Amino acid sequence: MSTYTNIKCGACGYSFTDGYTPGGRQSSLGPSKILCKKCLSVNTTSQRPYSQFTSYDRFTFWVGRTLMAIVRGGLWVGAAVFGILLLFDLESEAFIVGSIIIGMIGNVILIYFLIPEEIKETEKAEAEFPTSEIDLKIEKFRHTLEKLNQVGTRDTLTQISLLKTPARAEAPSISTSVNANPVRFNSPIQISVTLDNCTSSSGNISMPKLQGLIFSKGPSQIHNTNWVNGKKTSNHVYTYAYLISSHQDIKIPSIKLSTSAGILYSKPFVIRVLNDETNV
């Protein structure tokens, strides 16, 4: 009977193992903390780097790895040799026994070369894990840039400001912005709706039908929450992709949205559409 394991983030449920994977007893050697790639939450594991092992932990670790190597090496090599003998219709019990012993010894020697490298990698991962608040912010910023590159968004000013200035308790608000202005006919654009220090009551934002724009896809979402000096600030960005279908300037109306802070409105703005003869 096989054992399948699915290790998930305790905050968002993201699977660190990409679903259920075959696996037996988990090793005690490993990083003590894992940073979730999806929500950037810090997850504590039951593993530890080798430098944090007690004398008893090290004894049981090496004995367990050695016994496992003996069993696996004997089984693998023994089964391979037995299969070869069957294939050629040969009989030699002594040869099978000898191959099992060789497999045991060979696998033990192999793991004694591989385990130090595994220990080294674990210690490196533990030492490089972001522990301070600024390290976590930098990791969050790097992760956000990767997401922006995936969806093609270029508006990163909000993310940069989170690193350069401490969070302040500002009034809840919503705003709309565009990644390019002016634009030309039939060109793609991205309109972002940003919620500062509030959330959408419905959990999403339904954009109104905009004259002069053809909806393409969206929304892509970026969510940030920070605690500084006991004060919480949040930033939620919903980005929609459109195609310019008008030769005239396009008016983006004020967006009315029900939020956790009540009914809020964004400011309207105009997207300027250039003619072929017009220069930016």
C-alpha positions as CSV (number, residue, x, y, z in Angstrom):
1,M,0.0,0.0,0.0
2,S,1.4,3.4,-1.0
3,T,1.2,6.5,1.1
4,Y,0.4,9.8,-0.6
5,T,1.2,13.2,1.0
6,N,-0.1,16.7,0.2
7,I,1.6,19.5,2.2
8,K,-0.4,22.7,2.1
9,C,-0.1,26.3,3.3
10,G,-1.9,26.8,6.5
11,A,-3.2,30.2,5.4
12,C,-4.4,29.9,1.8
13,G,-4.3,26.1,1.1
14,Y,-1.6,26.3,-1.6
15,S,0.0,22.9,-2.1
16,F,3.8,22.9,-1.7
17,T,3.9,19.4,-3.3
18,D,1.6,20.2,-6.3
19,G,-1.1,17.9,-4.9
20,Y,-0.8,14.4,-3.6
21,T,2.5,12.8,-4.2
22,P,3.9,9.3,-3.2
23,G,5.9,9.5,-0.1
24,G,6.6,7.7,3.1
25,R,7.8,9.0,6.5
26,Q,9.0,12.6,6.2
27,S,12.6,13.2,7.1
28,S,13.5,15.2,10.2
29,L,16.1,17.1,8.1
30,G,14.8,20.2,6.3
31,P,14.0,23.9,6.6
32,S,12.1,24.9,9.7
33,K,10.1,27.5,7.9
34,I,8.6,27.7,4.4
35,L,7.4,30.9,2.7
36,C,4.2,30.3,0.7
37,K,4.6,31.4,-3.0
38,K,0.9,32.3,-3.3
39,C,0.1,34.4,-0.2
40,L,3.6,34.8,1.3
41,S,2.6,33.5,4.7
42,V,5.3,31.9,6.8
43,N,4.6,28.2,7.5
44,T,6.4,26.4,10.3
45,T,7.4,22.8,9.5
46,S,8.3,19.8,11.7
47,Q,11.7,19.7,10.2
48,R,15.0,21.3,11.3
49,P,18.4,22.0,9.8
50,Y,21.2,19.6,10.9
51,S,22.8,22.4,13.1
52,Q,19.7,22.4,15.3
53,F,19.8,18.6,15.9
54,T,20.6,17.2,19.3
55,S,23.1,14.4,19.8
56,Y,20.2,11.9,19.9
57,D,18.6,13.5,16.8
58,R,21.9,13.0,14.9
59,F,22.2,9.4,16.0
60,T,18.7,8.5,15.0
61,F,19.1,10.4,11.7
62,W,22.2,8.6,10.6
63,V,21.0,5.2,11.8
64,G,17.7,5.7,10.0
65,R,19.3,6.8,6.8
66,T,21.8,3.9,6.9
67,L,19.1,1.3,7.5
68,M,17.0,2.7,4.7
69,A,20.0,2.7,2.3
70,I,20.7,-0.9,3.2
71,V,17.2,-2.1,2.6
72,R,16.7,-0.1,-0.6
73,G,20.1,-0.9,-2.0
74,G,19.6,-4.6,-1.5
75,L,16.1,-4.6,-2.9
76,W,16.9,-2.5,-6.0
77,V,20.1,-4.4,-7.0
78,G,18.7,-7.8,-6.0
79,A,15.5,-7.3,-8.0
80,A,17.5,-6.1,-11.0
81,V,19.8,-9.1,-11.0
82,F,16.9,-11.5,-10.4
83,G,15.1,-10.0,-13.4
84,I,18.2,-10.4,-15.6
85,L,18.6,-14.1,-14.5
86,L,15.0,-14.8,-15.3
87,L,15.4,-13.1,-18.7
88,F,18.2,-15.4,-19.7
89,D,16.8,-18.4,-17.9
90,L,19.7,-18.7,-15.5
91,E,19.8,-19.9,-11.9
92,S,22.3,-18.8,-9.3
93,E,21.2,-18.1,-5.8
94,A,24.8,-17.2,-4.8
95,F,24.9,-14.6,-7.4
96,I,21.6,-13.1,-6.2
97,V,22.8,-13.0,-2.6
98,G,26.1,-11.5,-3.6
99,S,24.4,-8.8,-5.7
100,I,22.1,-7.9,-2.8
101,I,25.1,-7.5,-0.5
102,I,26.9,-5.3,-3.1
103,G,23.7,-3.2,-3.5
104,M,23.5,-2.7,0.2
105,I,27.1,-1.6,0.6
106,G,27.1,0.5,-2.6
107,N,23.9,2.4,-1.6
108,V,25.3,3.1,1.9
109,I,28.5,4.6,0.4
110,L,26.4,6.6,-2.0
111,I,24.2,8.2,0.7
112,Y,27.3,9.1,2.7
113,F,28.3,11.3,-0.3
114,L,24.8,12.7,-0.9
115,I,23.7,13.5,2.7
116,P,26.4,16.1,3.4
117,E,25.2,18.0,0.3
118,E,21.6,17.7,1.5
119,I,22.6,19.1,4.9
120,K,24.5,22.0,3.2
121,E,21.5,22.9,1.1
122,T,19.2,22.8,4.1
123,E,21.5,25.1,6.2
124,K,21.7,27.5,3.2
125,A,17.9,27.7,2.9
126,E,17.5,28.2,6.6
127,A,20.1,31.0,6.7
128,E,18.7,32.8,3.7
129,F,15.1,32.7,4.9
130,P,13.7,36.2,5.2
131,T,13.2,36.8,9.0
132,S,13.0,40.6,9.4
133,E,10.1,42.7,8.3
134,I,12.1,44.5,5.6
135,D,13.3,41.1,4.2
136,L,9.7,39.9,4.0
137,K,8.7,43.1,2.2
138,I,11.5,42.7,-0.3
139,E,10.4,39.1,-0.9
140,K,6.8,40.3,-1.3
141,F,7.9,43.0,-3.8
142,R,9.9,40.4,-5.8
143,H,6.9,38.1,-5.8
144,T,4.6,41.0,-7.0
145,L,7.0,41.8,-9.8
146,E,6.8,38.2,-11.0
147,K,3.0,38.3,-11.0
148,L,3.1,41.7,-12.9
149,N,5.3,40.2,-15.5
150,Q,2.9,37.3,-16.0
151,V,-0.1,39.5,-16.6
152,G,1.8,42.2,-18.5
153,T,1.1,45.0,-15.9
154,R,3.6,47.8,-15.7
155,D,2.1,49.9,-13.0
156,T,4.4,49.1,-10.0
157,L,4.5,52.5,-8.2
158,T,2.3,51.3,-5.4
159,Q,4.5,48.3,-4.7
160,I,7.7,50.4,-4.7
161,S,6.2,52.9,-2.3
162,L,5.5,50.1,0.2
163,L,9.3,49.4,0.4
164,K,10.5,53.0,0.5
165,T,8.0,54.6,3.0
166,P,6.4,53.2,6.2
167,A,2.7,52.5,6.1
168,R,0.4,55.2,7.3
169,A,-3.2,55.0,8.4
170,E,-4.9,56.7,5.5
171,A,-8.6,57.1,4.9
172,P,-10.2,54.3,2.8
173,S,-10.5,55.2,-0.9
174,I,-10.8,53.8,-4.4
175,S,-9.0,55.1,-7.5
176,T,-8.8,54.1,-11.2
177,S,-5.7,54.4,-13.4
178,V,-4.5,53.3,-16.9
179,N,-1.1,52.0,-17.9
180,A,-0.8,54.2,-21.0
181,N,-2.3,57.6,-21.8
182,P,-2.5,58.8,-24.6
183,V,-3.0,55.7,-26.8
184,R,-3.8,54.9,-30.4
185,F,-6.8,53.2,-32.0
186,N,-6.8,49.3,-31.7
187,S,-4.0,49.3,-29.1
188,P,-4.3,47.3,-25.9
189,I,-4.5,49.0,-22.5
190,Q,-5.0,48.0,-18.9
191,I,-7.3,49.8,-16.4
192,S,-6.6,49.2,-12.7
193,V,-9.0,49.8,-9.8
194,T,-7.2,50.3,-6.5
195,L,-8.8,49.9,-3.1
196,D,-6.7,51.4,-0.3
197,N,-7.5,50.4,3.3
198,C,-10.9,48.8,2.3
199,T,-12.2,45.7,0.5
200,S,-15.0,45.1,-2.0
201,S,-18.1,43.9,-0.2
202,S,-18.7,41.4,-3.0
203,G,-15.1,40.2,-3.1
204,N,-14.7,41.4,-6.7
205,I,-15.3,44.4,-8.9
206,S,-17.8,44.4,-11.8
207,M,-16.6,47.0,-14.3
208,P,-19.3,48.9,-16.1
209,K,-19.5,48.7,-19.9
210,L,-17.1,51.4,-21.2
211,Q,-17.9,53.1,-24.6
212,G,-14.9,52.9,-26.9
213,L,-13.3,50.0,-25.2
214,I,-13.6,46.2,-26.0
215,F,-13.1,44.0,-22.9
216,S,-10.3,41.5,-23.3
217,K,-9.7,39.8,-20.0
218,G,-9.5,40.2,-16.2
219,P,-9.4,41.0,-13.5
220,S,-5.9,40.0,-12.4
221,Q,-5.6,40.7,-8.7
222,I,-2.9,41.8,-6.3
223,H,-3.5,42.0,-2.6
224,N,-1.2,43.5,0.1
225,T,-1.7,43.9,3.8
226,N,1.0,45.4,6.1
227,W,1.3,46.0,9.8
228,V,3.7,48.8,10.9
229,N,3.8,50.1,14.5
230,G,0.5,48.4,15.2
231,K,-1.3,50.1,12.3
232,K,-2.8,48.0,9.4
233,T,-2.8,49.2,5.8
234,S,-4.1,47.3,2.9
235,N,-3.9,47.7,-0.9
236,H,-6.0,45.7,-3.4
237,V,-5.6,46.1,-7.2
238,Y,-7.9,44.7,-9.8
239,T,-6.6,45.1,-13.4
240,Y,-8.7,44.7,-16.5
241,A,-7.4,44.4,-20.1
242,Y,-9.2,46.3,-22.9
243,L,-8.7,47.1,-26.6
244,I,-9.2,50.7,-27.9
245,S,-12.1,50.6,-30.4
246,S,-12.7,54.4,-30.8
247,H,-11.0,57.2,-32.7
248,Q,-12.3,59.7,-30.1
249,D,-11.2,60.4,-26.6
250,I,-12.7,57.9,-24.1
251,K,-14.3,59.1,-20.9
252,I,-13.9,56.7,-17.9
253,P,-16.7,57.5,-15.5
254,S,-16.6,57.5,-11.7
255,I,-16.9,54.0,-10.4
256,K,-19.4,53.5,-7.5
257,L,-18.4,50.6,-5.3
258,S,-19.8,49.1,-2.1
259,T,-16.8,48.5,0.2
260,S,-16.1,47.5,3.8
261,A,-15.9,51.3,4.5
262,G,-19.2,52.1,2.9
263,I,-20.1,53.4,-0.6
264,L,-17.0,54.9,-2.2
265,Y,-16.4,56.6,-5.6
266,S,-13.4,56.9,-7.9
267,K,-12.6,60.0,-9.8
268,P,-13.4,60.0,-13.6
269,F,-10.7,60.6,-16.1
270,V,-10.2,60.7,-19.9
271,I,-8.1,58.4,-22.1
272,R,-6.8,60.5,-25.0
273,V,-6.9,58.7,-28.3
274,L,-4.3,59.8,-30.9
275,N,-5.0,60.1,-34.6
276,D,-2.4,58.7,-37.1
277,E,-1.2,62.3,-37.7
278,T,-1.0,63.2,-34.0
279,N,2.2,62.9,-32.1
280,V,2.4,62.1,-28.4
